[in-house]
Amino acid sequence: MTSVSAKQSSAPAQDETAGPAVYHGGDLGAARLQFPGAPMPWLDLSTGINAIAYPADTISSEALTRLPDSAALARLQATAAKAYGAMSAELIVAAAGTQTIIQDLPKLVPARRVAILGFGYQEYPAVWQAAGADVAVTQDIADLTEPGIDIAIVVNPNNPDGRIVEPQVLADIATRMARRGSLLIVDEAFMDVTRPSASVVPNLPERGVVVLRSFGKAYGLAGLRLGFAVAGVDLADTLRAALGPWAVSGPAIEIGTAALADAGWLTRSVTRLQQQAARLDALLTTAGFSIAGGTPLFRLARHREAAHWFETLGRRGILTRPFPERRDWLRFGLPGIEADWTRLTEALQG
């Protein structure tokens, strides 16, 4: 396993005077500073968020003016349990985005040694190192259960390369972790649009695992800040207590309940995303990139001049996601409307 430095590399687009230690896509403020002459509006392809969002045009006055209702929250968690295949709503914990849970877990489950499968979402090494843990990244899944590992982390499908670990393998790891009081964290942020049958939630062991599910990515409502943890009853109760009352806003409860119950919308959206991901692959391949992986919400592309392309597209007002740790990588989100596809096509043609 490879140990991870506590200091994160910054990407070219990051405003280091104000930005976080871990670089994320979506920072248009930093992009405007870096490319002041770029045409407006920006086309932000730096995130893995559905560009065509679930329709959420109407929010009731009660959702805005009253404190979040406990019965409404219970309905949201029951709806999420059905959508994700959980055995009971008791196993579902709603939060203001999964990042909130990611930040809280090191405080609730202390660890000396943490193992992460592969290069992926960089908040995980950051938060566990900040808590004082020794963090190592491994390419060998067997290393996750070696003696002394307190926390094992698998992003599934992985961000950014889309790698998937089969659910039975994860369930077996969770069982082994539970026997010694350790914990497996499975981040299924992009599972809704990838292969729901690969989720470990329907066969969740009673102990040894917590699964994180993002709402905003698949439904295109990242600003709503809604996400879920799925865990055994004991850990779920611990998480709820840590989050405290009114952890999810009234609008998030209302919109999330409606969206998660609308299975038809998600099915149609995933079909469209799969078709458009293939379209984006063809476009990038024509421009000289090779496709290194991804999900239907984003494509990971490799090019020896990736930094040049990041700059070229940035000057055209198109923001992509670079990786300081992998200089030949760029991640592209999917454009939404046809005008955005035309804009990207023209920019890639030079």
C-alpha positions in Angstrom: 0.0 0.0 0.0 1.0 3.6 -0.7 0.9 6.1 2.1 -0.8 9.4 1.3 0.8 12.7 2.1 -1.3 14.9 4.4 -0.8 17.9 2.0 -3.0 17.8 -1.1 -1.9 19.1 -4.4 -3.8 22.1 -5.8 -5.2 22.1 -9.3 -4.6 25.0 -11.7 -8.1 26.3 -11.3 -7.9 26.6 -7.5 -7.9 29.9 -5.7 -5.4 29.0 -2.9 -6.1 32.2 -0.9 -9.6 31.1 -0.2 -10.1 27.6 -1.6 -10.2 24.3 0.3 -7.2 22.0 0.7 -8.9 19.4 -1.6 -9.6 20.6 -5.1 -13.1 20.0 -6.4 -14.7 20.8 -9.7 -17.5 23.4 -10.0 -15.5 26.4 -8.7 -16.5 29.0 -11.4 -15.2 31.8 -9.2 -11.7 30.5 -9.4 -12.2 29.8 -13.1 -13.2 33.4 -13.8 -10.0 34.5 -12.1 -7.8 32.2 -14.1 -9.5 32.9 -17.4 -10.7 36.5 -17.1 -11.2 36.8 -20.9 -13.4 33.7 -21.2 -16.8 34.2 -22.9 -19.8 34.1 -20.7 -21.7 32.2 -19.6 -19.4 29.4 -18.5 -20.1 25.8 -19.6 -19.2 23.9 -16.4 -18.2 20.3 -17.3 -16.0 20.0 -14.2 -18.6 18.1 -12.1 -20.5 14.9 -12.3 -23.9 16.4 -11.9 -26.8 15.7 -14.2 -27.2 18.8 -16.4 -30.9 18.2 -16.9 -32.3 18.3 -13.3 -35.4 16.8 -11.8 -38.1 19.4 -12.1 -38.4 21.2 -8.7 -40.1 24.4 -9.7 -42.6 24.5 -6.8 -41.9 24.4 -3.1 -44.7 24.7 -0.7 -44.8 27.7 1.7 -44.8 25.3 4.6 -41.5 23.8 3.5 -40.0 27.3 3.5 -41.6 28.8 6.6 -41.8 25.9 9.1 -39.1 23.9 10.8 -38.7 20.5 9.0 -41.4 18.1 10.1 -40.4 14.8 11.7 -43.2 12.9 9.9 -42.1 14.4 6.6 -38.5 13.3 7.3 -39.7 9.8 8.1 -41.5 9.7 4.7 -38.4 10.8 3.0 -36.3 8.1 4.7 -39.0 5.4 3.9 -39.0 6.6 0.2 -35.2 6.4 0.1 -35.2 2.9 1.6 -37.5 1.7 -1.1 -35.5 3.5 -3.9 -32.2 2.0 -2.7 -33.5 -1.4 -1.8 -32.9 -1.1 2.0 -34.7 -3.6 4.2 -36.0 -0.9 6.6 -36.3 2.9 6.9 -34.6 2.5 10.2 -31.4 1.9 8.3 -31.6 5.2 6.4 -30.1 8.4 7.7 -30.8 11.6 5.8 -28.3 14.5 5.9 -27.5 17.8 4.2 -25.4 16.0 1.6 -23.1 13.0 2.0 -20.1 15.3 2.6 -21.6 16.1 6.0 -21.4 12.4 6.9 -17.9 12.0 5.4 -16.8 14.8 7.8 -18.5 13.3 10.8 -17.4 9.7 10.5 -13.8 10.2 11.8 -15.3 11.8 14.9 -17.7 8.9 15.5 -15.5 6.0 14.5 -11.9 6.7 15.6 -9.2 4.9 13.6 -5.5 4.5 13.6 -5.1 2.9 10.2 -7.3 3.6 7.1 -7.0 1.8 3.8 -8.6 3.2 0.6 -9.0 1.2 -2.6 -7.4 3.1 -5.5 -7.1 6.7 -6.3 -10.4 8.4 -6.0 -12.4 11.0 -4.1 -9.7 13.0 -2.3 -11.9 14.1 0.7 -11.5 10.6 2.2 -7.7 10.8 2.8 -8.0 14.4 3.8 -10.6 13.9 6.5 -9.1 10.8 8.0 -5.6 12.3 8.0 -7.0 15.4 9.7 -8.3 13.1 12.4 -4.8 11.7 12.9 -5.1 8.4 11.1 -2.4 6.8 9.0 -4.0 6.6 5.5 -2.8 4.3 2.7 -4.1 3.8 -0.8 -4.0 0.3 -2.3 -4.7 -1.2 -5.6 -5.2 -4.7 -4.0 -8.6 -5.2 -2.5 -7.1 -7.9 -0.1 -5.2 -5.1 1.6 -8.4 -3.6 3.0 -8.8 -6.4 5.5 -5.2 -6.9 6.5 -4.5 -6.9 10.3 -4.6 -3.5 11.9 -6.9 -1.8 9.4 -9.6 0.0 11.3 -11.4 1.6 8.4 -11.6 0.4 4.8 -13.0 2.7 2.1 -14.3 1.8 -1.4 -15.9 4.4 -3.7 -18.2 2.3 -5.9 -18.4 3.1 -8.7 -15.1 4.9 -8.3 -14.7 8.5 -9.1 -13.1 9.2 -11.5 -12.4 5.9 -13.3 -15.8 4.2 -12.7 -14.3 0.9 -11.4 -17.0 -1.3 -9.7 -16.5 -3.9 -7.0 -19.2 -6.5 -6.9 -21.6 -6.3 -3.9 -20.9 -9.8 -2.6 -17.2 -9.0 -2.4 -18.0 -5.9 -0.4 -20.5 -7.8 1.8 -17.7 -10.4 2.6 -15.3 -7.6 3.4 -17.9 -6.0 5.7 -18.5 -9.3 7.5 -14.7 -9.7 8.1 -14.4 -6.1 9.3 -17.4 -6.5 11.7 -15.8 -9.6 13.4 -13.0 -7.4 14.7 -14.9 -4.2 15.3 -13.7 -2.4 12.1 -15.8 -0.6 9.5 -16.1 -0.6 5.7 -17.3 2.6 4.1 -18.8 2.2 0.6 -19.5 5.4 -1.2 -22.2 4.8 -3.8 -22.5 8.4 -4.9 -22.9 7.5 -8.6 -24.7 4.1 -8.3 -28.1 5.5 -9.4 -26.8 6.1 -12.9 -24.4 3.2 -13.2 -25.6 -0.3 -12.2 -27.9 -0.3 -9.2 -27.6 -4.1 -9.0 -24.0 -3.5 -7.9 -25.2 -1.8 -4.7 -24.5 -3.5 -1.4 -27.6 -2.0 0.2 -30.1 -4.7 -0.6 -27.9 -7.3 1.2 -26.5 -5.0 3.8 -24.8 -6.8 6.7 -26.1 -5.8 10.1 -22.7 -4.6 11.2 -19.3 -3.6 9.6 -20.5 -1.3 6.8 -22.0 2.1 6.1 -23.1 3.0 2.6 -23.3 6.6 1.4 -25.8 7.6 -1.3 -25.8 11.0 -3.0 -29.1 12.6 -4.2 -27.9 15.7 -6.0 -25.7 14.1 -8.6 -28.2 11.8 -10.4 -31.1 14.3 -9.9 -29.1 17.3 -10.9 -29.9 19.2 -7.7 -26.5 19.4 -5.9 -27.4 22.8 -4.4 -30.3 21.2 -2.5 -27.7 19.4 -0.3 -29.3 16.0 0.4 -27.7 12.7 0.9 -28.1 9.5 2.8 -26.2 6.9 4.9 -27.4 3.3 5.0 -26.1 1.3 8.0 -27.0 -1.1 10.7 -29.4 0.2 13.3 -26.8 0.9 15.9 -24.6 3.0 13.6 -27.6 4.6 12.0 -28.8 5.8 15.4 -25.3 7.1 16.2 -25.2 9.1 13.0 -28.7 10.6 13.6 -27.7 11.7 17.0 -24.5 13.3 15.7 -26.4 15.2 13.0 -28.9 16.5 15.5 -32.4 17.9 14.9 -33.4 19.5 11.5 -30.4 18.1 9.7 -32.2 18.3 6.4 -34.1 21.4 5.2 -37.8 21.4 4.5 -37.4 22.0 0.7 -34.9 19.1 0.6 -37.3 16.8 2.3 -40.2 17.8 0.0 -38.3 17.6 -3.3 -36.3 14.6 -2.3 -39.4 12.6 -1.4 -41.0 13.4 -4.7 -37.9 12.7 -6.8 -37.0 9.4 -5.1 -40.6 8.2 -5.6 -40.5 9.0 -9.3 -38.8 5.9 -10.7 -39.9 6.6 -14.2 -38.0 9.9 -14.3 -34.8 8.3 -13.2 -35.1 5.5 -15.7 -35.6 7.9 -18.6 -32.7 10.1 -17.3 -30.3 7.2 -17.1 -31.2 6.1 -20.6 -30.5 9.6 -21.9 -27.2 9.8 -20.0 -26.0 6.5 -21.3 -26.6 7.6 -24.9 -24.9 11.0 -24.3 -21.9 9.4 -22.5 -21.4 7.3 -25.7 -21.7 10.5 -27.7 -19.1 12.3 -25.6 -16.7 9.3 -25.8 -16.9 9.6 -29.6 -16.3 13.3 -29.5 -13.3 13.1 -27.2 -11.8 10.2 -29.2 -12.0 12.2 -32.4 -10.1 15.0 -30.6 -7.3 12.6 -29.8 -8.2 11.6 -26.2 -8.4 8.0 -25.1 -11.3 7.1 -22.7 -10.0 5.8 -19.4 -13.3 5.2 -17.7 -16.1 7.0 -16.0 -19.9 6.7 -15.4 -22.9 8.0 -17.4 -22.5 11.3 -15.6 -18.8 11.9 -16.5 -16.1 10.6 -18.7 -12.4 10.2 -17.7 -10.2 11.0 -20.7 -6.4 10.6 -21.1 -4.2 12.9 -23.3 -0.5 13.6 -23.0 -1.4 17.3 -23.4 -4.2 17.3 -21.0 -2.9 20.5 -19.3 -2.9 22.2 -22.7 -6.5 21.1 -23.3 -7.6 22.3 -19.9 -6.2 25.8 -20.7 -7.6 25.8 -24.2 -11.0 24.9 -23.1 -10.8 27.3 -20.2 -10.1 30.2 -22.5 -13.2 29.2 -24.4 -15.3 29.4 -21.2 -15.5 25.6 -20.8 -14.4 24.2 -17.4 -13.2 20.6 -17.1 -11.7 18.8 -14.1 -7.9 18.4 -14.0 -6.1 16.1 -11.7 -2.8 17.4 -10.2 -1.9 13.9 -9.3 -2.5 12.6 -12.8 -1.3 15.2 -15.3 -2.6 13.3 -18.4 -6.2 13.1 -17.1 -9.2 15.3 -17.7 -12.7 14.5 -16.5 -15.6 15.8 -18.6 -19.2 16.1 -17.3 -21.9 15.7 -19.9 -23.3 18.8 -21.6 -27.1 19.4 -21.3 -28.8 21.3 -24.1 -27.8 20.9 -27.7 -26.2 24.4 -27.8 -23.7 23.2 -25.1 -22.8 20.2 -27.2 -22.2 22.4 -30.2 -20.0 24.7 -28.1 -17.9 21.8 -26.8 -17.6 20.2 -30.3 -16.4 23.5 -31.8 -13.9 24.0 -29.0 -12.4 20.5 -29.4 -12.0 21.1 -33.1 -9.6 24.0 -32.4 
